[in-house]
Amino acid sequence: DLADLLLADADREAEQAMDLFESDADAALVISRSQKSMILAARALLSLEGLTNLDAFDPVQAFRERFYDSGRFYEGVGHYFLDGSQLDAPIDADRLRRLVVEAGLFVEEAHTVVGKLANPYAGAAK
């Protein structure tokens, strides 16, 4: 389904961001890939809410309203997306490394939340 496809794309972008960072690629490119991975993961979540038309909503704002502010997404990791979506080059190497790691953590948490939303009864006592 759409959420799974978006999460697969998010995984690829997060891995590519890490590879670029580790090869000392241009910071702007690393930032762009990291942000793209988080946007794709947020879109996966939002797709389960029926938000699939990109022209109809801002994924950062929609994530904030539907998942972050409502407590449906772990706050600490959700903050990585909200904070990271605002970054631009130039940033120092430590902040760039943190962004890449935080993007990966955000994508992982999105996988968890999508799994719970897609199958809310998984793991329930029988």
C-alpha positions as CSV (number, residue, x, y, z in Angstrom):
1,D,0.0,0.0,0.0
2,L,1.0,3.7,-0.2
3,A,2.3,3.9,3.3
4,D,4.7,1.0,2.8
5,L,5.9,2.4,-0.5
6,L,6.6,5.8,1.1
7,L,8.4,4.2,4.0
8,A,10.6,2.1,1.7
9,D,11.5,5.4,-0.1
10,A,12.2,7.0,3.2
11,D,14.5,4.2,4.2
12,R,16.4,4.6,1.0
13,E,16.8,8.3,1.4
14,A,17.9,8.0,5.0
15,E,20.5,5.4,4.0
16,Q,21.7,7.6,1.1
17,A,22.0,10.6,3.5
18,M,24.2,8.5,5.8
19,D,26.3,7.3,2.9
20,L,26.7,10.9,1.7
21,F,27.6,12.1,5.1
22,E,30.2,9.4,5.6
23,S,31.8,10.2,2.2
24,D,32.0,13.9,3.2
25,A,29.6,15.0,0.5
26,D,28.3,18.6,0.3
27,A,26.3,19.5,3.4
28,A,23.4,20.9,1.4
29,L,23.0,17.5,-0.3
30,V,23.1,15.6,3.0
31,I,20.6,18.0,4.5
32,S,18.3,17.6,1.5
33,R,18.4,13.8,1.6
34,S,17.8,13.7,5.4
35,Q,14.9,16.1,5.1
36,K,13.4,14.2,2.2
37,S,13.6,10.9,4.2
38,M,11.6,12.5,7.0
39,I,9.1,14.1,4.7
40,L,8.5,10.7,3.0
41,A,8.0,9.0,6.4
42,A,5.6,11.8,7.5
43,R,3.7,11.4,4.3
44,A,3.4,7.6,5.0
45,L,1.8,8.4,8.3
46,L,-0.5,11.0,6.8
47,S,-1.5,8.7,4.0
48,L,-3.2,6.5,6.6
49,E,-5.2,9.6,7.5
50,G,-6.4,10.0,3.9
51,L,-3.9,12.8,3.1
52,T,-2.4,11.7,-0.2
53,N,-2.7,14.8,-2.4
54,L,0.5,16.8,-1.8
55,D,-0.9,20.0,-3.2
56,A,-3.7,20.0,-0.6
57,F,-1.5,20.1,2.6
58,D,1.8,20.9,4.1
59,P,3.3,17.7,5.4
60,V,5.2,19.4,8.3
61,Q,2.1,21.2,9.5
62,A,-0.2,18.2,9.0
63,F,2.2,15.9,10.9
64,R,2.4,18.5,13.7
65,E,-1.4,18.7,14.0
66,R,-2.3,15.1,13.5
67,F,0.6,13.2,15.2
68,Y,2.9,15.4,17.2
69,D,0.5,17.8,19.0
70,S,-2.0,15.0,19.6
71,G,0.6,12.7,21.2
72,R,0.3,9.9,18.6
73,F,4.0,10.0,17.8
74,Y,6.8,9.9,20.3
75,E,7.5,13.5,21.1
76,G,11.3,13.4,21.2
77,V,11.6,11.8,17.8
78,G,8.8,13.9,16.3
79,H,10.7,16.9,17.3
80,Y,13.6,15.8,15.1
81,F,11.4,16.2,12.1
82,L,9.9,19.5,13.1
83,D,13.4,20.9,13.9
84,G,15.2,19.2,11.0
85,S,12.7,20.4,8.4
86,Q,13.8,24.0,9.1
87,L,17.6,23.5,8.7
88,D,19.6,25.0,5.8
89,A,23.3,24.9,5.0
90,P,25.7,25.9,6.4
91,I,25.6,24.0,9.6
92,D,28.6,22.5,11.5
93,A,29.6,18.9,11.1
94,D,28.2,17.9,14.5
95,R,24.8,19.2,13.7
96,L,24.9,17.6,10.3
97,R,25.8,14.2,11.8
98,R,22.9,14.6,14.3
99,L,20.5,15.5,11.5
100,V,21.4,12.3,9.6
101,V,21.0,10.1,12.7
102,E,17.8,11.9,13.7
103,A,16.3,11.4,10.2
104,G,17.0,7.6,10.6
105,L,15.4,7.5,14.0
106,F,12.3,9.4,12.7
107,V,11.9,7.0,9.8
108,E,12.2,4.0,12.2
109,E,9.6,5.5,14.5
110,A,7.3,6.1,11.5
111,H,7.6,2.4,10.7
112,T,6.4,1.6,14.2
113,V,3.5,4.0,14.2
114,V,2.4,3.0,10.7
115,G,2.4,-0.7,11.8
116,K,0.3,0.1,14.8
117,L,-2.2,2.2,12.8
118,A,-2.4,-0.3,10.0
119,N,-3.1,-3.2,12.4
120,P,-4.3,-1.8,15.8
121,Y,-5.1,-5.3,17.1
122,A,-1.6,-6.8,16.5
123,G,-0.3,-8.1,19.7
124,A,-3.6,-7.8,21.6
125,A,-4.4,-10.6,24.1
126,K,-6.5,-13.4,22.8
